[in-house]
Amino acid sequence: MKNKMNQANHFSATAGIQSEMKRKSKIAGSSLNGWLFALPWVIGLILFYAFPLFSSIYFSFTTYSILSPGEFIGLANYKQLMNDGLFWQSIYNTIYFAVFFVPLSIIIGVALAMMLNMKVKGMAVYRTIFFLPTLVPHVALAVLWMWLLNPGFGLVNGVLDAIGITGPNWLGSVTWSKPSLILMSLWAIGQPVIIYLAGLGDIPQELYEAADVDGASWLQKTFKVTLPLLTPVIFFNLVMGAIGAFQQFTLPYTMTQGQGTPDNSLTFYVMYLYDNAFKYFKMGYASAMAWILFIVIMLLTAVIFLSSRRWVHYQGR
Amino acid sequence: MNNTKLNKLILSIGLLMVSVLVACSSDEESGGSSSGDANTVEVWHSMTDTSGEAIEQVIEEFEQQNPDIKIEATYVANQGEGQNEKLLTAIAGGNPPDVAYFDRFEVAAWAAQGSLEPLTELAEQDGITEDNYYGFAWEEASFEDDLYAIPTTTDSRLLFYNKDHFEEVGLDPENPPTTLDELEAAAEKLTIKEGNRFERIGFIPWYGQGWFYGWGWSFGGDFYDPESGEVTADHPQNVEALEWMTEFGQEYGVEDIAGFTDSQGSGAMDPFVSGQLSMKIDGNFGVASLEKFAPDLNYGVTPIPTPTGDNFTTWSGGWSVVIPKGANNQDGAWEFLKFFGSEEGQRIFSETSRDFSVIESVNESLGYTEDPVFAEFINILPESNARPVMTEGSLYWNALADAVEASTRGNGTPQENLEKVTQQVTEALGE
């Protein structure tokens, strides 16, 4: 677009004044048409995204309850949050989940992608198998795993029993509920694996050939060639994974009917936010929570971006 | 030149579309419903199964008596069971249904938000007074001197016990426990545990309808003083109740119990139905499911044991119908509310749904007082408590549930956890 416009400008400068005006009006006209076509989306974005987004900043300073506009109370919501036990508990739960889930999803995702990148017959079938769980809706996933992890008749404890281990009461135990959730989430890892596979396919074959000529072992090739060149993709999945982990909601909410049981060990940040907004008529309080979450995620993403210079290697640079 | 023509064309199409949209929305606002001039009342409810049939019968009879009013009933999953988001946004958006079936214990909170239409004047005009209903039901339907809901159903909670299990372990099936000591002794006899797995468990205090409100009241505690507005979750008797629950949990292993309850379901998978649980606290609504899934089960019901073996009590909740703020057809809605809450409407609904009516004479005329099981539930109603009528009812309920979870799992003492609830709810009320 820009190139074309520059060209046009350049053109018009050499031409006469009259034709320049004609061309300018033509350019203005075509961009107007563009805007007209984009208008429904532009209006939609402003009305349904930008407006609620920015008004929630204001609401976070009020006692807005959805049904009544509330009063302006300054920073009271934020101050109250600092003294809210469940707020801190939900932060602890969320960080616990993110700290374990994100690295594990990268390690397992990359390992899985490398396995699925081998040149074996019927690889398309294996790839499909590992992608399939991603297609299971979150609610169905929750129900499925509640059965699998059931301490009485669940398959997981059944298998553990068979090899002589008494399995824990997964989802009913404060200690094991979060690890159980991490396990479930790891099961639906297909999406990042697809991206890793694309990344693996991008690595030039010459590098491996050169490494072979130099007599590099499989391990050396993995750590000196594959992983460094996969870092841009890992970087992408790290950012997306961290954002997703902080917004964990559907799985624990469905599994515990919104209660975060046992003993609030599955009450995640967004779940508590949702309860405040829609159950306790505290949309202002919830808006304050949302903005704190936004700032935390922004900071975290900024840190990842800043650190990326040290460890992300782009090809051809 | 071509461009300007095109622009005009696009603009005119755009304007046309906008005007059509505006016409649509204004039509919806003024017309109320698609069926034009007919007097339509939109009803949202969350009833399925037997109560679903019951509401249909009520609507049918109402439409027959009021041929000029048409009821348009919509099923909204879980409405009133702590999931009122749809109703909430509909009211906030200015496009609510005319009538909503609503859990009575949330009426105060919603009324305080100005989201329900006050019914006081309408009720006065039509001579509907407190005398028509059980006192607690009317109280829950009111907030600060105004009526906001017409009560429709009520319930109570008792101890269900399996008579065959009692005989099997040598307990007298006609003499169920009345004190907590007897309850504990019976539970111990009835429990069969292998390793950390229960083959059968005698009793779980918090299972089914064993909510903390019930235990607090059974121990002689209280939760709220409506006069002073004081929250008393940490009432000494409440603390005792929670201490007892905690000890009970420790004795049997809380996580082992959780492992047991997680493996159970509802309906045919209810552990009381499958004989894996010998005693449980449940409401009269549990009877219908026993009749359906275990018609041959030999069981009895008895008041929930208390520390002293007397002063039995229970608590009652129940449902109501409300007119959300900004409803289009409030006159038609009121007609329906009035019919649903009348003796006639109550009789139709209660007979099919087997939910208790909020009108005493209806319960009598339907023979609940003669049925050996239902009579127990009816007889305890005069001693029944209702949850505090306050704006933070949902928060109080959840906070108490959290306190039970935390205490039984050894996360803080009962005293500490209940003090926390008092503080939390008091603060929320003060806002």
Interface residues (C-beta under 8 A of the other chain):
Chain A: K26 G29 S30 L32 N33 L36 F37 L39 T63 S65 I66 L67 S68 G85 L86 M146 N150 P151 G152 F153 T166 N169 L171 G172 S173 V174 G258 Q259 T261 P262 D263 N264 D275 F278 K279 Y280 F281
Chain B: N3 T4 L6 N7 I10 L11 G14 G82 Q83 N84 E85 L88 T89 I91 A92 A109 Q113 G114 S115 G195 N196 R197 E255 D256 A258 G259 F260 T261 D262 S263 K325 E392 S394 L395 N398 A401 D402 E405 A406 R409 N411 K420 A428 E431
